[in-house]
Amino acid sequence: MALAFLRSALRVGVDAILPPRCGGCGDITDTTHAVCSDCWAGLRFITAPHCACCGYPFELDTAETGIETRDATLCGPCHQKPPAFDRARSALVYDDHSRDYLLRFKHADRTDLTPLLARWMFQAGQDMWDGADLILPVPLHRRRLLTRRYNQSGLLAQKLSRHTGIVWDGLVLRRDRYTRSLGGLGPSSRKREVGGAFNIDEARAHRLGLAGANIVLVDDVLTTGATANACVRILKRAGAMQVNLITVARVVR
């Protein structure tokens, strides 16, 4: 009882000095790691109906937009050429509003946005957590990690591990080859750029029980899927049974 009172008093004191602020505009809010009503209205959260595989949102009823299979509704691209990952889910549509959050998170040292973004991802990936054995972030090459000082996907993976109780690891999947920024590249160029860039630490994989594992791969944005697919192929080659992908946002064309 005394400890609870002390924590409550400490929280009130901290809020008085450093009041919680909106993760979007910076205005003072009632709770920590939240957004104000105006910023909330600008965010486009992805909800059903969407592709059962890649999570692409359907604007119309699935009967009009998707292709019915015996198990679920797929978008056209997933029906024609399924991705390497088993499922993908994203919290937000990647647009001007969500892009602002992600740019600040990745390039402006706004690591304080981690709890907010991870909570949205946790909710978006509700159908992924049951049965998952391991959470892995898409890795950065050491050269980029040196300049950025943190892997944004690693921060999200760590927070998602706390939400779910699932073990996370940031070292078993490696980015051994430096790649240029994929921004502005088309699907084919992206695929060529990341081809052969990733590898597995086999000794660590053995300790983690990677063979036969159900893995959730964490990244910030899903664009063409080139990076995620390259990671998934390496993980499945190392024995992973299932690899699902969760991102903060995804491009919708």
Buried (B, 14 or more C-beta within 10 A) or exposed (E): EEEEEEEEEEEEEEBEEEEBBBBBEEEEBEEBBBBBEEBEEBBBBBEEBBBBBBBBBBEEEBEEBBBEEEEBBBBEBBBEEEBBBBBBBBBBBBBEBBEBBBEBBBEEEBBEBBBBBBBBBBEBBEEBBEEBBBBBBBBBBEEBBEEEEBBBBBBBBBBBBEBBEBBBBBEBBBBEEEBEEBEEBEEEBBBEBBEEBBBBBEEBBEEBEBEEBBBBBBBBBBBBBBBBBBBBBBBBEBBBBBBBBBBBBBBBE
